[in-house]
């Protein structure tokens, strides 16, 4: 071992290294910056993905299309999507299927029993093409018109289950509604009457065959052909669902939809969520980055002060043959050791605190609302940025 390396490894009592207080303060500042940056981004990113999934649904190759509406004060101009527009949408490159969704035109009332409690409510009954919800139909069930006299299959919007579980069941004695709990259960539709439009009605039995996030947040949906068979008036097609050959074509198809005077409301809303999440990430990074910047400046100042205090020791290093580059590496290694310890402590603390908090929150949030997604998943970019 060379004489200068021996001297660099020994520990003089005064002036040869950072004082303990300086080390602790610098390490604490860096660790706090890393901790808050990773913790904030670790929650923002998965929550953004969860909200986008709730908006867009779990089928990435689908786009919901609606007619552009114009509002003038209290007046709103919209209406049914015309057949001409449907044909134009079918001609868009990349679109495999165009599936129609319509409101049942006649008044309708639902009568059901659950957990010993009766339920009577007016509703907006949806009519959908089977292909729109087919991937979400439970095994052993079918979603097609069974013909007169047979129970009609129905699909419940997942948004209704989320609303009941997170807003009603939590504050009442009603049990949680799960997909397994309602599959195969039945309810009656009184077609032709409601609380506001009394009239002669036809009683129709329906059986729940699935839960879907592709039919909006209105009422349950029945096969389109069943609705046409039961309705006295023409159905009102209010939206289309496009099935794409490749989900990567979503942006191109959305632009083409805009040029036809239609709109993709879910994609627009998901885009706003992404923009808000980006702003939140920026603000969440400002404070930690400010702490990291100030602490880094302090670390540099302490290093510079330490070098000035150890001029005699540096001269001794040079006297025994150490080069300027070797001495620089020695002092940078000391500073790097402080930063490395801070990163390890900050990342470890953020991971432990984030997963603990996420686990606590997940115990209070209905499992069907999360759909297996975690609330804390820090992206690698946050660690790299720190």
URKABEL-V453942 format. One record per helix or strand of 2 or more residues. SS is the DSSP state (H for helix, E for strand). FROM is the first residue (numbers start at 1). TO is the last residue. Records with the same first field share a line. If there is no record, write none. Layout:
SS=FROM-TO / FROM-TO
//
This chain:
H=3-9 / 20-56 / 83-90 / 130-136 / 158-171 / 179-182 / 224-230 / 247-259 / 265-309 / 311-319 / 324-364 / 367-370 / 380-385
E=62-67 / 70-72 / 75-77 / 95-103 / 108-114 / 117-122 / 126-128 / 152-157 / 186-191 / 202-212 / 221-223 / 236-244 / 262-263
//
